[in-house]
Amino acid sequence: MRPATAAPLHLLYGGTFDPVHLGHLAVARAALATTGAAHLDFLPAADPPHRGPPGAAFADRLDLLRAALAGEPPPTVGTWAIDPREGARQGPSYTVDTLREWRAEQGEARPLGFVLGADAFLGLTSWHEWRALFDLAHLLVARRPGCALEGLPPALREALDGRWATEPADFHTAPAGRVAVLDLPLQPESATAVREAVAGRRPPFGLPAGVAAVIAARGLYRDLPPG
């Protein structure tokens, strides 16, 4: 899938993971299998600038990710782990800062893909220094059934001209700059639904067993306001 001399493709999967659920794990597995990437790191945001404060602290969300990966079989393609770097920075968790930091560590030549949901992609023009993202990574947009990508903002549509990859495997042939869509099967899991269920004292749906155990043991999400 890539030239023998190319550095292996690395993926970063960004999100709040508040909490991580089976749908997130399904996205990660699909991203690895579709692209043939060597490795994927879950990249939890410490202070997400595009939404309200998470329902659980960064340290708790990090432990929930650890519990999820510890209790799941490894992916059939590549490996996965967690990159906690955004928890070590002060201020908003800007993706562009994270990608620049990663590039400073790994070099400019290594292929890097950033996995994000379609909803986040549609709002990309509101991200800090969003145009710089294309110079730092490929974008792999995880799209659920029924989510259309037609109504893109004009500035984003213009920026994407000539960047669409024929297939995600194209991510291996350049360090950054391409965009592909990862179409997913219908996933019923929802972090919002999990938080609402726990706050309403109802059994949450779609959680790895280890994640559910940590949430129950620490009383996470129990005191969130309804809805």
matplotlib code that plots the C-alpha trace (Angstrom):
import matplotlib.pyplot as plt

x = [0.0, 3.0, 6.5, 9.0, 11.1, 8.3, 8.0, 4.9, 1.7, 0.7, -2.8, -4.0, -7.7, -8.8, -11.8, -13.0, -13.9, -16.3, -16.6, -15.0, -17.5, -17.7, -18.4, -15.1, -13.3, -15.1, -13.9, -10.3, -10.4, -11.9, -9.4, -6.5, -8.0, -9.0, -5.7, -3.3, -1.7, 1.0, -0.3, -3.2, -3.0, -6.2, -5.7, -8.0, -8.5, -7.8, -9.6, -11.7, -12.2, -15.3, -17.7, -18.5, -16.4, -16.3, -18.4, -15.3, -11.9, -9.0, -7.4, -10.6, -11.2, -7.6, -8.2, -11.4, -9.4, -6.9, -9.6, -11.2, -8.0, -7.0, -10.2, -10.5, -8.7, -6.1, -6.9, -6.4, -4.4, -1.8, -1.5, -3.2, -2.3, -3.0, -1.2, -1.9, 0.1, -2.8, -3.2, 0.3, -0.4, -2.0, -4.9, -7.2, -6.3, -5.7, -5.1, -2.7, -0.4, -0.5, 0.3, 3.2, 4.6, 4.2, 6.0, 8.9, 9.3, 8.8, 10.0, 8.4, 8.5, 6.5, 2.9, 0.4, -3.3, -5.7, -9.0, -12.0, -15.8, -17.9, -19.6, -16.2, -15.0, -18.1, -17.0, -13.3, -13.2, -13.9, -10.7, -7.6, -5.3, -7.4, -5.7, -2.3, -3.8, -3.4, 0.4, 0.7, -1.5, -3.9, -7.5, -9.6, -13.3, -15.3, -18.9, -21.9, -24.8, -27.1, -24.4, -24.0, -20.9, -22.5, -23.1, -19.4, -18.6, -17.2, -13.8, -13.5, -14.7, -12.1, -9.4, -10.3, -10.0, -7.4, -7.0, -9.5, -7.8, -9.0, -8.7, -7.4, -4.4, -3.2, -2.1, 1.0, 2.5, 2.8, 3.3, 0.2, -2.3, -4.9, -8.5, -10.6, -13.9, -14.2, -17.8, -18.9, -21.8, -24.5, -23.2, -25.9, -23.4, -23.3, -21.3, -24.1, -26.6, -24.1, -23.8, -27.5, -28.2, -25.7, -27.0, -30.6, -29.5, -30.1, -27.8, -25.6, -25.4, -22.5, -19.6, -16.7, -17.0, -13.9, -15.2, -18.5, -16.7, -14.5, -17.5, -19.5, -16.6, -15.8, -19.3, -18.5, -21.3, -23.8, -24.1, -24.4, -27.6, -30.3, -30.4]
y = [0.0, 2.3, 2.5, 0.3, 3.3, 5.5, 6.1, 4.3, 6.2, 7.3, 8.4, 10.7, 10.4, 13.6, 14.1, 14.7, 11.1, 12.1, 9.2, 6.9, 4.3, 1.4, 3.8, 5.5, 2.2, 1.2, 4.4, 3.7, 0.1, 1.2, 4.0, 1.6, -1.1, 1.3, 3.2, 0.4, 2.7, 1.3, 3.0, 5.1, 7.3, 8.4, 12.1, 13.4, 17.2, 18.7, 22.0, 21.8, 25.3, 24.4, 23.1, 23.5, 22.0, 18.2, 16.3, 14.6, 15.9, 15.2, 12.8, 10.8, 10.7, 9.5, 6.7, 5.8, 5.5, 3.3, 1.1, 0.8, -0.2, -2.6, -4.5, -4.7, -7.1, -5.3, -4.0, -6.5, -3.9, -1.8, -0.9, 1.7, 3.6, 7.0, 10.3, 12.4, 15.5, 18.0, 17.5, 18.9, 22.2, 25.3, 27.0, 25.7, 22.4, 23.7, 20.9, 23.0, 23.3, 19.5, 18.7, 21.2, 19.6, 16.1, 17.3, 18.8, 15.3, 13.1, 15.2, 16.7, 13.6, 11.1, 10.6, 11.7, 11.4, 13.2, 11.5, 13.6, 13.3, 14.8, 17.3, 18.7, 18.7, 20.8, 23.4, 23.3, 27.0, 28.0, 26.2, 28.1, 28.5, 25.9, 26.4, 25.3, 21.9, 20.8, 21.5, 19.3, 16.2, 14.4, 14.6, 11.4, 12.4, 9.7, 10.0, 8.2, 7.2, 10.2, 12.8, 14.8, 16.7, 18.8, 22.1, 22.9, 26.6, 28.3, 28.8, 25.2, 24.0, 26.2, 24.9, 21.3, 21.7, 19.2, 17.6, 14.8, 11.4, 8.7, 6.3, 6.7, 4.6, 7.7, 9.0, 6.9, 8.8, 12.2, 13.5, 15.7, 17.6, 15.0, 14.5, 11.3, 10.2, 7.1, 5.9, 4.0, 1.6, 2.9, 3.2, 3.7, 4.7, 8.4, 10.1, 12.5, 9.6, 7.9, 11.1, 11.6, 8.0, 8.2, 11.5, 10.1, 7.0, 4.7, 2.0, 3.5, 1.9, 1.1, 1.2, -1.2, -3.0, -1.4, 2.0, 1.4, 0.1, 3.2, 5.6, 3.7, 3.5, 7.3, 8.5, 10.3, 12.1, 11.5, 15.2, 16.6, 18.7, 16.8, 17.2]
z = [0.0, 0.3, -1.3, 0.5, 1.4, 2.8, 6.6, 8.0, 8.2, 11.7, 12.7, 15.4, 16.4, 18.1, 20.3, 23.9, 24.5, 27.1, 27.6, 25.1, 23.8, 21.4, 18.5, 19.0, 19.0, 15.8, 14.2, 15.2, 13.9, 10.6, 10.2, 10.7, 8.5, 5.6, 5.5, 6.4, 8.9, 11.2, 14.4, 15.7, 18.8, 20.6, 21.2, 24.0, 24.2, 27.5, 26.9, 23.7, 22.3, 20.2, 22.9, 26.6, 29.3, 29.2, 31.8, 33.2, 34.0, 31.6, 34.0, 34.3, 30.5, 30.1, 32.5, 30.7, 27.5, 29.2, 30.6, 27.1, 25.4, 28.2, 27.9, 24.1, 21.6, 19.6, 16.1, 13.3, 11.3, 13.1, 16.7, 18.9, 22.1, 23.7, 23.3, 26.4, 25.3, 25.2, 29.0, 29.5, 27.8, 29.3, 27.5, 24.7, 23.0, 19.5, 17.1, 15.0, 18.1, 18.6, 15.0, 15.0, 18.2, 16.7, 13.5, 15.6, 17.2, 14.2, 11.3, 8.2, 6.0, 7.9, 6.7, 9.3, 9.3, 11.6, 12.2, 13.0, 12.9, 10.0, 12.3, 13.4, 9.8, 8.7, 11.3, 10.4, 9.3, 13.0, 14.1, 15.1, 12.1, 10.2, 6.9, 8.4, 9.2, 5.6, 5.7, 8.8, 8.3, 6.0, 7.2, 7.5, 8.0, 9.8, 8.4, 9.8, 7.6, 7.0, 7.5, 4.3, 3.5, 0.8, 2.5, 3.1, 3.8, 0.6, 2.2, 3.1, -0.3, -1.9, 0.4, -0.4, -4.2, -5.4, -2.0, -2.2, -2.1, -4.4, -1.5, 2.1, 1.1, -0.8, 2.6, 2.4, -0.6, 1.0, 4.5, 4.6, 2.5, 1.3, 2.5, 2.5, 3.9, 6.0, 5.7, 8.7, 9.4, 11.6, 15.2, 17.9, 20.6, 21.7, 24.4, 25.0, 25.5, 28.0, 30.0, 30.1, 31.1, 34.0, 35.2, 35.0, 37.0, 34.0, 32.7, 30.0, 26.6, 24.3, 26.8, 27.1, 30.4, 31.9, 31.0, 32.7, 35.8, 36.1, 35.6, 38.3, 40.7, 40.5, 40.2, 36.9, 35.1, 38.0, 38.9, 35.4, 34.8, 32.8, 29.0]

ax = plt.figure().add_subplot(projection="3d")
ax.plot(x, y, z, "-o")
ax.set_aspect("equal")
plt.show()
